[in-house]
Amino acid sequence: MSEKHLQTGDILPPYTGKLRLFAMRFCPYAERSVLVLNAKKIEYDLVFINLDHKPEWIFNFNPKGAVPALEYEEGKAIFDSNIINVYLDEKYPEVPLQASDPLRRAQDKCLVELFASAQSAYYTAAFAPQNVEPSTVENYKKGLDLLQKELEKRGTKFLHGDEPGLIDYTIWPFLERFEALPLLGKPEFSIDKSKYELLVTYMEAMKNVPAVKAYTLAPETHAKFTESRVKGDANYNMLDTSAVCCMRPRKKKE
Ligand SMILES: N[C@@H](CCC(=O)N[C@@H](CS)C(=O)NCC(=O)O)C(=O)O
C-alpha cells in the first residue's frame, strides 16, 4: 500500500501480482470497492492517488482519471465502483454479496438509483459555503426516509439480509459521511435519532461489520478533509495511511 497519495511525477509502485485498487482515502466510491474486497477477504494492494495532481499513469488504468480502478492483471484494469464490485462478486463467488433472486438484485439497484439524490444533496451541503436550499435538505431527508422504510419492509438487520451485502457496501460510504455534515456547520442535516431509530440502529450495525470497521473514518476526520477541500487545498495526506489496515487477506483463488 502506498503510504501517501501519489501525485504527478511519482512512479507507479511495482506490481506484486495481487489485485490492485487505485483509490483516494476519502473517496466514497473507492470505499465501496475496498469494503467488497475486505468482505470477500481477497488479497489486494491499495494505491492512493492525489486527485488534484494526478500521476500520469492513472490514465492507463482509467482513461477518465477517476478512482476507483481495479488492476486485475498487470497493466489491465476496469473502473467504476459498481462495475468493479459486480465483477469481484462474480469472479470470487465464495462469499456471495448479491441477492440470489434476480428481482431482489434489480430492486437493490433501484434503491441505489433512488438514493443517489441524497448523495447529491450531501455533496451540495458539504461544499456549500453557508446555507443550502430547502430542496437540498428535502432530498437528503427523502433519502433517509427511503432507507428507513426499506429496512422496515425487509425486516432484516442489513438491507441484504442478516449479513451485509453489495447493497449495504454500496450505500454505506455515504451514510458514513452524512454524519460529518452537522460538524461542517449544517445542523439541519443531523440524523434525528428518534425519527430514524431503525436507520440509526442499522448504521451502528454497519460500523461494527469487520469489513467496514477496518476502513471507516470518524465524522470529524471526514469533516476535516472536506474543510481542506473547500478551502481549495485538499489535504490528502492528513492521515498516516500506512496505519490503515486491510482485512487479513485470504489467498487469491486461481
Ligand atoms: N461513478 C464513479 C464515480 C467515481 C468518482 O467520482 N470518483 C472521484 C473521487 S471520489 C474521482 O475520481 N473524481 C475524478 C476527478 O476528481 O478527476 C464510481 O462509482 O466509481
The ligand as a Gaussian input file, in Angstrom:
#p B3LYP/6-31G(d) Opt

LIG

0 1
 N      -19.216000       6.580000     -10.931000
 C      -17.881000       6.503000     -10.382000
 C      -17.564000       7.789000      -9.651000
 C      -16.128000       7.855000      -9.176000
 C      -15.723000       9.241000      -8.745000
 O      -16.428000      10.243000      -8.995000
 N      -14.559000       9.326000      -8.100000
 C      -13.997000      10.630000      -7.792000
 C      -13.343000      10.668000      -6.437000
 S      -14.478000      10.466000      -5.107000
 C      -12.917000      10.903000      -8.809000
 O      -12.024000      10.117000      -9.014000
 N      -13.049000      12.010000      -9.498000
 C      -12.175000      12.287000     -10.603000
 C      -11.515000      13.554000     -10.540000
 O      -11.502000      14.158000      -9.452000
 O      -10.979000      13.926000     -11.560000
 C      -17.766000       5.287000      -9.492000
 O      -18.797000       4.827000      -8.964000
 O      -16.670000       4.752000      -9.349000

